[in-house]
Amino acid sequence: MRVRTRRGLAAITSAASLAAGILGATAPRAGAMPIAAGTGRISIVDSSGVNTAEADGNEAAEVPHLPNTAGLSANWSPDGSRLVAGGQDPTRLTSTRLVGDASHVTTEWPQSASGGTQYTDAAFWLDGSDIVTSTGRELFYGPSDASIGQQPLLTGANQPPAGTCDAHPSASILGPLAFERTTCGASGADIWTLDPDTNAVQRIVTDGADPAFSADGSQLAFTRVVDGVSQVFTAAADGTGEKQITTDAVNHFDPAWDPAGGRIAYGASASSSGTTATSTKIISLSDGIVANFSSFGTKPAWQPVRNNTLDRVYGTGGITIDQAASRFTFDTTGAAHVPGLITAHSAVLVNKTNATYATPAISLAAEKQGPIVLTAGGSLDATASAELKRTLPKGSTVYLEGNTSQLSSTVSSQISALGYTALRMDGADLASVSARTATQITKKPDWVFVADGMDYHDPVSASTAAGALGYHGLGVVLLVKGTTIPAAVKTYLDSLDPDTTGLVSVGANARTALENTPLAEQWQFYDVSGTSYEQTAVNLANFWWTAPNIATVDGGSTWSNAVTGNAVTAVYGPTLWSGADALSSLTSGYLTKESASIQEVATFGGNDAYAPAARAGIGDAIGISSAQLTTVWWAGGAAPAAAAGGTSSKTLTKALPTVHGPASEASAAGRPSLTVQTRGAHLPAPNDRTLPAKDDRTR
């Protein structure tokens, strides 16, 4: 598992996997992107910026919002949805889309850079979650959405020797990163690789430059000077089996593989520096025939075309949505393990007629690693009983969310009769239930999310963020009443140490409640709010998750879909809201911005919650277009026949912000004051959230 940790607090732990379809990939790669890729457009760099065209040269167009004044090599995200190169300022990188709203993302100059004055190149890495860059001297890396600043890639035992310069990174879809290493100021280079699984750095090619992995990660192209002329070579991904591909008397630079295999594009120049008489050519590896792609421009990059995935989980026949979500995620107790599913350790029971009382159950279910099961308040539904018996061995704990007005004593007795331990999250009102649920998770949380319980949307978003800390995690959600903090919530907050606890208000009412209520200690807190629950969810996603691989899109009108679905997806990525008829523009904007890393979107509910237009909007947002979207239909949560078996489990990345400096002094009114860290639609500054050294991130 690859995680980012918050310095001074515990690392994230999460459930072992999501359901088989949302995780589908085969060893040795842990990601979910398909290994194979189709052939897309070719980008080249010239004095005007970055241009792209089809491989036959047709449909040429300049890439908007990508001036690339420093002439950097452009590179594509693994699914071909975004292109990264330079901006107007050579100390910044820009990632952008080719069509529609560019939704460009700017990567700032790393503050810790010890050499170089501008970026030289960049590449997407690790399923598009990261961008690796070079200053011409040192490699840096950071999330592809630029939510955390660039940090040195090679540290500790991998610290480059003094006097060496590392540049020209190329990422394999299988994980390894290739780069060239030279003695600074000297000619000649070797090619090295970094394996993110083992954190091992090794030289694989002596006397080689311009490394480029093939789309399937099995081969490497590079250049080497032969008799004074730079030629293109290929080799296996480990550098063995070198083979010279070009022999003509022009210099060859920057090879790029046809994603479907069989061809290599490269820049050609009569000058060894590659600065005069440049052009771009394509060579066929089967017969050596060379075709002209462009008479101007060089530094080609070939767009991979890979499908992203939309997982549609819905109830059908006698299978309810809570059963479907549970079966999508959890094994059947006593039966053979299904690859991609996980073992449930408990379950959370909620009243199927009360939306807001169900929302704290999301964080509880994620922390206890179990499903949310819906039932009537007076007696246990047959479907609830069946799912508990399917999922949990006898003796397991079933948490009852609410007092007897929510789930009667009859329901509790029926749970006990099934052989489970019934543990009630009791309280006189919703706020008390949220505080009781928080206490059940932990009395000393790392993070507390506060939302207004008068409507379910913000509490669902907040509870999902708390649940992102996963199995045995330390995130909780507290629900206030409008702009008032009830006594039970205040008591819980007053028991905490503000110096070691992050506090986040989700929604404007929650912020007002925190501002207006005296607390025992002086707190800082982050305000994450918006003009609508859709905007608040997007702002929270920007604040809490860094370059996620998965997101869940919830229909705004059916709380049961959102509650049961997010209980099993919270540990993998944010929840977003949308209308049924078309994808929300706010959600679409977020998915588009994160399209380099987001490979899959999960939805819970039927066609009444997600019309075809909404599904097409998801495909257009996260990929090249909706034509590159594979929809997997999980009727009743069961794996489709084509997807069943043979898939592997996966864990995804979450990142945590760090609370800013010391709290301000108490107000003149004599009570502790609250210093608000307003975020709205903005992310914390890059260095506010600490990215650990490379060896803290394992895959």
Steps between C-alpha positions, in 0.01 A plus 500: 500500500623846416416763758584855581536565869447801719813583697450451874180298465432140415520383141181428312376144517226379275302195413693251295309549176190612326278271298649298220387716212614827648841349557564301187868469424748218490838461664758639506322832464277617783309760300174463315594652163503248214850400396422511129432834332370617166670749272406864549635834383864607486608820668802699389670811634583805292544873549125558528449249781361147474315365197330165451383304198397151404787268410438565129542874560131585461286706738793705625419746777682713753442406865330791680632634830837330454747766376803292603738793464797293620445235231455209743414151383125447530369177652158334525317360801459119493144523365588772250261751657758764592826638369772657715764744379617851586298811558579863429734501800788249461493433875149354471347198333150488355278197459203551270226335297490516123131577454227692675582667828876471525484473880872557519696410813815692587796343679716756677878502523621282790618712789762244594668498158878520545588554136358603165298806409209344309326169441646289222234232458223309678314169487188356659577210733319232701168480316505877452495575872837674489707722278876450500703798388860606464671831553784382280688398810258319732178297472190613688156350537157597624131431442374567150232737629772718657327488839835443667826667394773317313745313724840336427450150361835340579584534868672302773690205361392601149649850526685561172879520524646848515550658161239293317195632317178302453248582229259372234270273706284238328240299691398142434137397540642215710648745751875549438634844412792539259722807487834605362794584725801700395800663659382859517648707218642196320378314193382144508234343720385170646144384554384411849170376639315540828273213604216637719431155643850446640628859497807365319699719260722332244680575175354295215664656192854631473547777244136578431264797513137598432340190661141417402297202618256333264131528590488148644821553699677207338755692290723804520612731220798729541767680301876446479771670297649268241786632282407855596127463422223453756301186414188332639534170685248267660543254786297303746368706791794390714751625243597159360488401134605832349425544131586796276194616304620798295816531294460810281735796533268741681483531875204336672349626825208439736358167380133432576323167455179448311277393792372206294859395432699452181604862432716768659477874439811710550645842438759529224760772457814564302645655815618297797329750728166446329449873452520532121310342210275312738219272389302207637504159337345158564684173444332162460686240704394211278653627175698813590294726273512863613208740449496875551258619765588868509756720332506729803509437871653216696485326840208275400276331756241242400158507669391169657131419468378302798150450634396619843229318694155588627371251756119498519388329822126465547232288658296267285217257559493431872849642557492843665762770453661433839531133412646591161761731654591232754527225238707729281757517779481220757555127480236247601591365841597135494531492121808505281667839471409695188799694361453870556253464787589542867389355831245699698578540869168654602191672360311822572121491507301816420136595468412502130260793541731750670772654284690716746520237774665271247784736409736440798479131411723559195807582708416226751460235230825602331690492830350167607528351148144395443193585295212730584178298510155662475191389687164621627513647848249268661617158382800362312440478125548161340753650258700645791497167679611319186790738436623484858498122487675502163771742608574447869601197703306452821639695792574806288385843611207673333485870584150647528502865396258691724276454801190283516295758312729428205558127548271337752589258776336235283764560233772470763354171625480365147867583445591313817284204395705473181810446713648851476592754763268800471672822604284811491631844406249667729415863550209729567534670163706493180787702646524263796499200267783651295702563818432145621607363162814712506586368846453144375754568226749674729520736794813656352444564131757640264231683304150623584254605230202710606187530284140617535270205559186682384566372146680180402722622214780674694502229770543232231797691356649559846449143617660369181807716561523372858458144375786549255739423786374146467506188711608595854529859378473806722253724318155590638201712400294712739160640404378836620144635485489787254744758636486365855737251662297271727638406840610148407711624209650780709590250773678279248692796354592628845657162580751534216840662472492763223877476463477140378156495337406635158159669488306556176162668459308368199240749382418857600273407791767287661747785472257743661430253779871469580550874487209575732547236769756542781719191540722397788816547292613729224479333161608555146281342240465469126182634345393301195175635367328603180186659365339157454552149632650409161755779532576410862568139398736614225680735737534220754633267231760761404593550864518141619599272211817530295488369142253218577460201268132446580203725569138427586225706336176506696160597370386787719145379556546147639682494831498121539713458188751753628519367855537132414735568208737738675529263795695265271681754280602769752849358542570536128393849404257788537125511467349745252140594424307525178149525367345200328455644150851631438831510682527804724728765351677534835564127524600487135752778561657313790520172308650680201766663718585162651469305175870410490462291816132404517460172316166383638176643624253302707127573514237333716142486379304435183426697186260726686804641682743501205359564154713417192596867467645498851699187424633650176597812693711291735684342208559837336636639828745229603625381162563609144125471445207281597601271213790393722280391791427142594178468701485197728149410615486352849142375523434433867869563567601181322799492268403476133605173345773665293647672807465220751822334614854571400509853636721620776446714804617857521540777751503861398660819619367760739682807617446709808541872549696635791349759735672839486706653784399607851153609596438871539456668834165493677254763398424806709173337603700275728416170335724286280492618140493299182746582225337404174715362220268587211545275202184529291593397148872543568753242607744558783829644383728229360720474808212497745457128441820311540592235248737247660824376357480240225579218739184579698290408199465134423296331236 
